[in-house]
Amino acid sequence: MSDVRPLLAVLIDADNVPARHAEAILKEISGIGEPALRRVYGDWSSISLKGWTEVIPELGLVARQETANTKQKNASDIGLVIDAMDILHGGKFDGFVIVSSDSDFTGLANRLREDGRTVIGIGEAKTPQSLRNVCNRFIFIENLINDEPSVASQDTKRAQPVKALPLFKDAMDKLESEDGWFHLGPIGSQIAAIKPEFDPRSYGHTKLSELAKTLKGLETKSVGNDLFIRIKL
């Protein structure tokens, strides 16, 4: 059936993601697919992960204990990568969700995509571009918790909607149209391919259609339930 939700393996790096955002993150993932496997990695003897030990049972997560043998090695990273490869070879999952702001997972994400799996990254806006770009889609945690004053910072302020216009134009350049009008659905897919971290919420809008309608450089028209756009003449 076409309505079958993709089966997702969710792997969370507790060292690089605040526990207070866990519920919002899982809610976002549930809107994308079925998070059938949900594991979180960390050294649970560390006082810095106390917040995670409190939310793990509440959210139905599986905690994986990773103890570093040396100060130079991040055991959580290594354990997560090993598990990811085991899960990949099991062949049961359609995609992976890597929840971390650590660029060390760039190689893993690339390897998973090479095997035909969809890779979704979730991390803070400080996440290096290398990890963002290798994912099929990258979601900023700040867009999931925009009602929390504590997350406001210089690098996570909402961008002006007009700054999204070049992305719409680039997407149109990659598609064909006989009359200059483009269905918004394929435009959204092209924008995501160009910029995996693109999210209307980064521009103050919950939906792509809302963002498109605010851009003065675009014309929009509705045909039934479908929205079409073109460059304003």
C-alpha positions as CSV (number, residue, x, y, z in Angstrom):
1,M,0.0,0.0,0.0
2,S,1.2,3.5,-0.7
3,D,0.1,4.6,2.7
4,V,2.7,2.5,4.5
5,R,5.0,4.7,6.6
6,P,8.7,4.3,6.1
7,L,10.4,2.3,8.9
8,L,13.0,4.4,10.6
9,A,16.0,3.6,12.8
10,V,16.5,6.5,15.2
11,L,20.0,6.8,16.7
12,I,20.6,9.5,19.2
13,D,24.0,10.9,20.3
14,A,23.2,11.9,23.9
15,D,26.5,13.7,24.3
16,N,25.5,16.3,21.6
17,V,21.8,16.7,22.0
18,P,20.1,18.2,25.1
19,A,17.6,15.8,26.7
20,R,15.0,18.6,27.2
21,H,14.4,18.5,23.4
22,A,13.9,14.8,23.2
23,E,10.1,14.8,23.1
24,A,9.9,17.5,20.4
25,I,12.5,15.5,18.3
26,L,10.6,12.3,18.5
27,K,7.3,14.0,17.7
28,E,8.9,15.4,14.5
29,I,10.3,12.0,13.6
30,S,6.9,10.4,14.0
31,G,5.5,12.8,11.4
32,I,8.0,11.5,8.9
33,G,7.8,7.8,9.4
34,E,7.6,5.0,11.9
35,P,10.4,5.2,14.5
36,A,10.4,1.5,15.2
37,L,13.9,1.4,16.6
38,R,14.9,4.2,19.0
39,R,18.3,4.0,20.7
40,V,20.2,6.7,22.6
41,Y,24.0,6.4,23.2
42,G,26.0,7.7,26.1
43,D,28.0,6.9,29.2
44,W,25.2,6.9,31.7
45,S,27.6,7.1,34.7
46,S,28.3,10.7,33.6
47,I,26.4,13.3,35.6
48,S,26.1,15.4,32.4
49,L,23.6,12.9,31.0
50,K,21.3,12.9,34.0
51,G,18.6,14.6,32.0
52,W,18.6,11.8,29.5
53,T,18.3,9.1,32.2
54,E,15.1,10.7,33.3
55,V,13.4,11.0,29.9
56,I,14.5,7.6,28.4
57,P,11.8,5.5,30.1
58,E,9.1,8.2,29.6
59,L,9.7,8.2,25.8
60,G,10.3,4.5,25.3
61,L,13.9,4.9,24.3
62,V,16.5,2.1,24.6
63,A,19.7,3.3,26.3
64,R,23.0,1.9,25.1
65,Q,25.8,2.1,27.6
66,E,29.1,3.3,26.0
67,T,32.1,3.7,28.2
68,A,35.2,5.4,26.9
69,N,38.4,3.4,27.4
70,T,40.5,6.5,26.6
71,K,39.9,10.2,26.9
72,Q,40.6,10.7,23.2
73,K,37.9,8.4,21.9
74,N,34.2,9.2,22.0
75,A,32.7,5.8,22.8
76,S,29.2,6.9,22.1
77,D,30.1,7.8,18.5
78,I,31.8,4.5,18.0
79,G,29.0,2.5,19.5
80,L,26.4,4.3,17.4
81,V,28.3,3.7,14.2
82,I,28.7,0.0,14.9
83,D,25.0,-0.4,15.6
84,A,24.1,1.6,12.5
85,M,26.1,-0.8,10.3
86,D,24.6,-3.8,11.9
87,I,21.1,-2.4,11.4
88,L,21.9,-1.5,7.8
89,H,23.0,-5.1,7.0
90,G,19.9,-6.4,8.7
91,G,18.0,-4.8,5.8
92,K,14.8,-4.1,7.8
93,F,14.7,-0.3,7.8
94,D,14.0,2.2,5.0
95,G,15.9,5.0,6.6
96,F,18.0,6.3,9.4
97,V,17.6,9.3,11.7
98,I,20.9,10.5,13.1
99,V,20.2,12.9,16.0
100,S,23.5,14.8,16.7
101,S,25.3,18.0,16.0
102,D,28.6,16.2,15.6
103,S,30.3,16.2,12.1
104,D,32.0,12.9,13.0
105,F,28.8,11.2,11.7
106,T,29.3,12.6,8.2
107,G,31.1,9.4,7.0
108,L,28.3,7.2,8.5
109,A,25.6,9.2,6.8
110,N,27.4,9.0,3.5
111,R,27.8,5.2,3.8
112,L,24.1,4.7,4.6
113,R,23.1,6.8,1.5
114,E,25.5,4.8,-0.7
115,D,23.5,1.7,0.3
116,G,20.2,3.4,-0.8
117,R,18.9,4.4,2.6
118,T,17.3,7.7,3.3
119,V,19.2,9.6,6.0
120,I,17.6,12.3,8.0
121,G,19.8,14.4,10.4
122,I,18.5,16.3,13.4
123,G,20.8,18.7,15.2
124,E,21.4,22.3,16.4
125,A,22.0,25.1,14.0
126,K,25.7,24.9,14.9
127,T,26.0,21.5,13.2
128,P,28.8,21.7,10.6
129,Q,27.8,22.0,6.9
130,S,29.5,18.7,6.1
131,L,26.9,16.7,8.0
132,R,24.0,18.8,6.9
133,N,24.9,18.4,3.2
134,V,25.3,14.6,3.2
135,C,21.9,14.0,4.7
136,N,18.8,13.7,2.5
137,R,17.2,16.2,4.9
138,F,18.5,18.0,7.9
139,I,16.2,19.5,10.6
140,F,17.3,22.1,13.0
141,I,16.3,21.5,16.6
142,E,15.6,25.2,17.0
143,N,12.8,24.9,14.5
144,L,11.1,22.3,16.7
145,I,11.3,24.3,19.9
146,N,10.8,27.9,18.7
147,D,8.5,28.6,21.6
148,E,11.3,28.3,24.1
149,P,13.0,31.7,24.8
150,S,16.2,30.0,26.0
151,V,17.1,28.8,22.5
152,A,17.2,32.3,20.9
153,S,20.7,33.2,19.7
154,Q,22.4,35.2,17.0
155,D,22.8,32.2,14.7
156,T,19.3,30.8,15.1
157,K,17.2,33.9,14.5
158,R,14.5,33.5,11.8
159,A,15.8,34.4,8.3
160,Q,13.9,37.0,6.3
161,P,11.5,35.2,3.9
162,V,12.9,37.1,0.9
163,K,16.2,35.2,1.4
164,A,14.4,32.0,0.3
165,L,13.6,33.4,-3.1
166,P,16.9,32.3,-4.8
167,L,16.1,28.7,-3.7
168,F,12.8,28.8,-5.4
169,K,14.4,30.2,-8.5
170,D,17.1,27.6,-8.5
171,A,14.5,24.8,-8.1
172,M,12.5,26.2,-11.1
173,D,15.6,26.2,-13.2
174,K,16.0,22.5,-12.6
175,L,12.4,21.7,-13.7
176,E,10.5,22.1,-16.9
177,S,7.3,23.9,-17.5
178,E,5.4,24.7,-20.7
179,D,3.7,27.8,-19.4
180,G,6.1,29.0,-16.6
181,W,3.9,27.7,-13.8
182,F,5.4,25.1,-11.4
183,H,3.5,22.7,-9.0
184,L,4.8,23.5,-5.5
185,G,5.3,19.8,-4.6
186,P,8.2,19.2,-7.0
187,I,9.6,22.6,-6.2
188,G,9.8,21.6,-2.5
189,S,11.6,18.4,-3.4
190,Q,14.1,20.3,-5.5
191,I,14.8,22.8,-2.8
192,A,15.4,20.0,-0.3
193,A,17.9,18.4,-2.7
194,I,19.7,21.7,-3.2
195,K,19.7,22.6,0.5
196,P,19.0,19.6,2.9
197,E,18.5,21.9,5.9
198,F,15.8,24.0,4.2
199,D,12.8,24.4,6.4
200,P,9.9,26.9,6.0
201,R,10.1,27.3,9.8
202,S,13.5,28.9,9.5
203,Y,11.8,31.7,7.7
204,G,8.9,32.1,10.1
205,H,6.3,29.9,8.3
206,T,5.1,26.4,9.1
207,K,4.3,25.4,5.5
208,L,6.1,25.8,2.2
209,S,2.9,27.2,0.7
210,E,2.7,29.9,3.3
211,L,6.3,30.9,2.6
212,A,5.7,31.0,-1.2
213,K,2.7,33.2,-0.8
214,T,4.6,35.9,1.1
215,L,7.4,36.2,-1.5
216,K,6.9,39.3,-3.6
217,G,9.0,37.8,-6.4
218,L,6.6,35.0,-6.9
219,E,3.0,34.7,-8.3
220,T,0.8,31.9,-6.9
221,K,-2.4,30.3,-8.1
222,S,-4.5,27.5,-6.7
223,V,-6.0,24.8,-8.8
224,G,-8.2,22.7,-6.6
225,N,-6.1,21.8,-3.6
226,D,-2.8,22.3,-5.5
227,L,-0.7,25.4,-5.4
228,F,1.3,26.6,-8.4
229,I,4.0,29.3,-8.5
230,R,6.0,31.2,-11.1
231,I,8.4,34.1,-11.2
232,K,6.5,37.4,-11.1
233,L,6.5,39.0,-14.5
